[in-house]
Amino acid sequence: KIIDFGSAHVFKYPFENDTVPAKGIVGSDPYLAPEVYDVKEYDAAAVDIWSLAIIFCCMTLRRFPWKIPRMTDNSFKLFAADPTPGHDPTKLITHSKSTGNLSSTVPREFLTDEDLKEKGHRDHSHHSHHQGHGQNAEASSAAESHSQQSQNQGAAGERKEIIRGPWRILRLLPRESRQIVHRMLDLDPKTRAKMDEILSESWVADTVICQQLENGEVIPAE
């Protein structure tokens, strides 16, 4: 099951031009758009666009990006923060369209400060165990030991890097999806992607959908 609706809000009828704002917190916390918690009335369509992006992230990452879209949630706080230098999605996504470098890049884990502390403790304990075991073996040269120590320090420094901003999530998604998902997860509902933009995105529009023609021919999905 991908989605279900416990309740629904009619925000616009076909014969009407104006939309009716939605009210209240309806739905599960991880799927909700941040404005649901911040304003009394909000654009129901924009909220649904955000939720669709979260569903895609869950299907791809096999986990929620955050528990709740509030600044009290450290994962969301990092996502909503100003981008880390060199990790501005507006520049990285544009670059990825003209090169295959990003598609071959192995994504790093997106860890919170608490995760890094726990991971660092485990890595230190594991390193100490092997260091003690190695004392019984023949000692290596000082140059080799220094080189290995430098490599370990470099690896530890890399593990401690925390990427802030939307790129911490977008980099883990398929390259073709990053542009539109970035637009769907716009923190500002007024500038967030509309459904017309999503359907016209080449990654969505060019997707072959499983269907059966009138003559009985079945076209399988790719």
MARPA-470518 format. One record per residue (C-alpha): residue number from 1; x, y, z. Coordinates in Angstrom, 2 decimals. Layout:
BEGIN
k_xx_yy_zz
NUM_X_Y_Z
...
This chain:
BEGIN
k_xx_yy_zz
1_0.00_0.00_0.00
2_1.42_3.38_-1.01
3_-1.21_5.76_0.34
4_-4.60_5.90_2.02
5_-6.93_8.69_3.02
6_-8.50_8.75_6.46
7_-10.01_12.14_5.68
8_-10.22_14.58_2.79
9_-10.63_18.31_2.29
10_-12.31_19.68_-0.83
11_-10.34_22.83_-1.56
12_-11.78_23.55_-5.01
13_-14.73_22.44_-7.14
14_-14.51_22.31_-10.97
15_-16.97_25.19_-11.35
16_-15.16_27.45_-8.88
17_-12.14_29.70_-9.33
18_-11.19_30.25_-5.71
19_-9.67_27.66_-3.40
20_-10.71_26.99_0.17
21_-7.79_26.93_2.65
22_-7.36_23.84_4.80
23_-7.16_23.94_8.59
24_-5.75_21.79_11.34
25_-3.14_19.05_11.53
26_-4.36_16.05_9.55
27_-2.11_13.11_8.73
28_1.05_11.46_10.02
29_3.84_13.74_11.22
30_6.64_12.56_8.87
31_4.54_13.27_5.77
32_3.25_16.70_6.75
33_4.52_19.95_5.27
34_6.09_22.35_7.80
35_3.48_25.09_7.27
36_0.77_22.81_8.67
37_2.20_23.45_12.14
38_2.94_27.13_11.66
39_-0.25_28.70_10.26
40_-3.96_28.36_10.95
41_-4.87_28.04_7.28
42_-2.75_26.66_4.46
43_-2.82_25.70_0.79
44_-4.05_22.11_0.67
45_-2.60_21.46_-2.80
46_0.87_22.64_-1.75
47_0.74_20.39_1.32
48_-0.12_17.39_-0.86
49_2.82_18.14_-3.18
50_5.18_18.08_-0.20
51_3.69_14.79_1.01
52_4.14_13.17_-2.41
53_7.83_14.06_-2.31
54_8.16_12.53_1.16
55_6.48_9.33_-0.07
56_9.02_9.11_-2.90
57_11.89_9.69_-0.48
58_10.59_6.92_1.77
59_10.28_4.48_-1.13
60_13.81_5.31_-2.27
61_15.64_5.63_1.05
62_13.53_3.06_2.92
63_13.24_5.42_5.84
64_11.75_8.78_6.74
65_14.02_11.80_6.23
66_12.80_13.06_9.63
67_10.21_12.23_12.26
68_8.47_15.59_12.17
69_9.08_18.71_10.04
70_9.85_20.96_12.98
71_13.04_22.69_14.06
72_12.97_20.55_17.20
73_13.77_17.58_14.93
74_17.51_17.71_14.26
75_17.26_15.96_10.88
76_14.72_18.48_9.60
77_16.67_21.34_11.15
78_19.73_20.32_9.14
79_17.63_20.02_5.97
80_16.13_23.49_6.45
81_19.48_25.11_7.30
82_21.52_27.23_4.91
83_23.46_24.92_2.57
84_26.96_23.87_3.55
85_29.54_25.56_1.25
86_29.92_23.44_-1.86
87_26.56_21.71_-1.33
88_24.12_24.22_-2.77
89_21.52_22.08_-4.60
90_20.69_24.81_-7.11
91_24.27_24.62_-8.41
92_24.82_20.89_-8.00
93_21.58_19.88_-9.72
94_22.27_22.15_-12.71
95_25.77_20.69_-12.99
96_24.48_17.10_-12.81
97_22.48_17.53_-16.02
98_25.66_17.95_-18.08
99_27.89_15.37_-16.45
100_27.65_11.86_-15.10
101_29.97_12.46_-12.16
102_27.21_12.77_-9.58
103_25.45_9.61_-10.69
104_28.57_7.57_-9.95
105_29.25_9.19_-6.60
106_28.64_6.91_-3.65
107_26.35_8.78_-1.25
108_27.42_9.21_2.35
109_25.17_8.55_5.27
110_23.09_11.50_6.42
111_23.82_11.50_10.13
112_22.76_13.79_12.94
113_25.17_15.02_15.60
114_23.93_12.30_17.96
115_24.48_9.62_15.31
116_28.02_10.86_14.69
117_28.90_10.75_18.39
118_27.68_7.17_18.67
119_29.38_6.14_15.43
120_32.62_7.83_16.49
121_32.56_5.95_19.80
122_32.09_2.61_18.02
123_34.86_3.36_15.53
124_37.24_4.37_18.35
125_36.53_1.19_20.32
126_37.01_-0.94_17.19
127_40.30_0.80_16.40
128_41.56_0.40_19.98
129_40.83_-3.34_19.89
130_42.89_-3.88_16.75
131_45.65_-1.62_18.02
132_46.03_-3.71_21.17
133_46.00_-6.94_19.18
134_48.69_-5.62_16.85
135_51.19_-5.06_19.67
136_51.87_-8.80_19.77
137_52.87_-8.81_16.11
138_56.14_-7.58_14.64
139_56.32_-3.78_14.77
140_56.08_-1.90_11.49
141_58.44_0.87_10.52
142_57.82_4.36_11.90
143_57.10_5.68_8.43
144_54.41_3.07_7.78
145_52.81_3.72_11.17
146_52.74_7.46_10.56
147_51.23_6.96_7.11
148_48.51_4.67_8.44
149_47.75_7.10_11.26
150_47.37_9.94_8.77
151_44.97_7.85_6.68
152_42.90_7.00_9.73
153_42.72_10.64_10.75
154_41.65_11.59_7.24
155_38.93_8.96_7.23
156_37.72_10.10_10.65
157_37.59_13.68_9.43
158_35.49_12.63_6.45
159_33.03_10.76_8.66
160_32.51_13.85_10.81
161_31.34_15.98_7.87
162_27.73_17.08_8.29
163_26.00_18.34_5.16
164_23.40_21.01_5.84
165_20.62_22.04_3.51
166_18.43_20.09_1.05
167_21.42_18.39_-0.56
168_21.79_16.08_2.46
169_18.63_14.33_1.20
170_18.70_15.06_-2.54
171_22.16_13.52_-3.03
172_20.77_10.14_-1.94
173_18.02_10.18_-4.58
174_18.29_9.14_-8.25
175_19.98_11.94_-10.19
176_17.02_12.41_-12.56
177_14.63_12.99_-9.66
178_16.64_15.58_-7.74
179_15.46_18.66_-9.63
180_11.72_18.10_-9.21
181_11.95_16.68_-5.69
182_13.93_19.75_-4.69
183_11.10_21.89_-6.05
184_8.48_19.77_-4.27
185_10.29_20.14_-0.94
186_10.47_23.92_-1.18
187_9.97_25.26_2.35
188_7.91_28.13_0.94
189_4.49_26.79_-0.17
190_4.00_29.82_-2.45
191_7.00_28.92_-4.61
192_6.70_25.14_-4.23
193_6.21_23.12_-7.42
194_2.67_22.82_-8.77
195_1.26_19.62_-10.25
196_1.54_20.99_-13.81
197_5.27_21.49_-13.30
198_5.67_17.97_-11.93
199_3.80_16.34_-14.82
200_5.82_18.30_-17.38
201_9.16_17.31_-15.80
202_10.89_15.00_-18.29
203_11.68_12.42_-15.61
204_7.93_12.09_-14.94
205_6.54_12.73_-18.43
206_8.84_10.18_-20.10
207_8.00_7.41_-17.65
208_6.35_4.43_-19.34
209_3.22_3.52_-17.40
210_1.87_-0.03_-17.40
211_-1.36_-0.07_-19.42
212_-3.54_-2.19_-21.68
213_-4.61_-0.84_-25.06
214_-8.09_-1.26_-26.55
215_-6.86_-4.09_-28.77
216_-5.75_-6.01_-25.69
217_-2.04_-5.32_-26.06
218_-0.32_-4.87_-22.70
219_2.46_-2.30_-22.39
220_4.61_-3.15_-19.35
221_6.20_-0.46_-17.23
222_9.95_0.00_-17.47
